[in-house]
Amino acid sequence: MAYSSTLSTASDWAAILTAFVAVFAYGKYLCDRRSKRQALEEHLKTEKDRSGDEGKRTIMHLMGHLSMTEAEVLSASFRSKKIRSFFITDGKGRADALLFQYDESER
């Protein structure tokens, strides 16, 4: 009898602990996504202010400077309201590269 009550108490605590760990992990995930988005925005803003061009940068440039994967750059850029994406075409009119630019205006 005592063994089943101990087991029941342990399982209750395990369920509570699992909920706390899940909330913590989700919070960490959201903070990580936010920090990557902010890093991308800040880098593109700096590039636009510093360079003589329009500040458009390729995904390879951003991956190299921010140490992010292609998927992370794409995800962060598409979540941001301050980053616009463009594409350039090859000689046949097909999309060849994807460019990103900091844009302060609201879309």
N, C-alpha and C positions, 0 to 999 in steps of 0.2 A: 504494500500500500504506500509506504513512504517513497519507494522507488518511483512510482508513477507520478506522484505529486512533484518530486524533484525534476523529473523529466518534463513535466508540463510547464513548470516554472522556467526551466532552461529554454524550452522552445518559445515561450512568450518573450523572454529576453532576446533570443536570437532574432525573432521577428522585428522587435523594436530596433535592435542594432542594425539590422539589414535596411530598415527604412532610413535611419540616420546616414548610413554609408551611401545609400542611393541618392539622397538629397545633397549630400556633400559632393559626390562625384558629378552630379548634374550641374551644380553651382560652379564647380571647377571647369567643366566643359564650356559653360556659358562665358565665364571670365576669359578663358583661352580664346574663344571665338572673337570676343569683343576686343581683346588686346591685338589680335592679328589684323582685324579690320582697322583699328586705330593706327597701327604701324604702317599699314598700306596707305591709308589716307595721308598720314604725316610724310611719308617718303615721297608720294606723288606731289604733295603740296610743296615740299622743299625743292623737288626737281623742277617744278613749274616756276617757282620764284627765282631759283638760282640760274637756270639755263636760259639761253637766248631763244629757244624754240617754244613750242606750245606746251611742253611738258608731257607729251604722249610717250608712253613707254611700253615695250613689248612684255609679254609674260615671262620670257626668258630673262630679261633684265631684272624684273621684279623678283623672280625666283632666286637669282644670284645675290641680289642685294639684301633681301629680307630673310633668306634661308627658310623659305616656305616651299611646299610642293605646289605643283600646278593646280591641283584640286583646291588647296588652301587659298591660293591667290584668286582663283575663280570664285570660290564661295564667298570670300571676304569682299571682293569687288561687287558682286551681284547683291550682297546684303546692304552695301553702303548707298546712302542717298547723295554722297558727295563725289562719287566716282562714275565717270561715263566711260563706256566702252565703244570702240570703233573697230572697223576692220579695213584692211587694205587689200586690194585685189591684184592678181597677177595679170599677165598680158591677155588672157582669155576671159577676164572678168569674174573669175572665181575668187572667193575669199582666200587670202594667202596667210595673213597674220592678224592677230588680235592685239589691239592697243588699248591702253587705259590712261585716263587723264583725270586729274583733280579738277572738279568743277564746283565752285561754291554756291552757285545758284540752285535753288530748290527745283526739283523736277515734279 
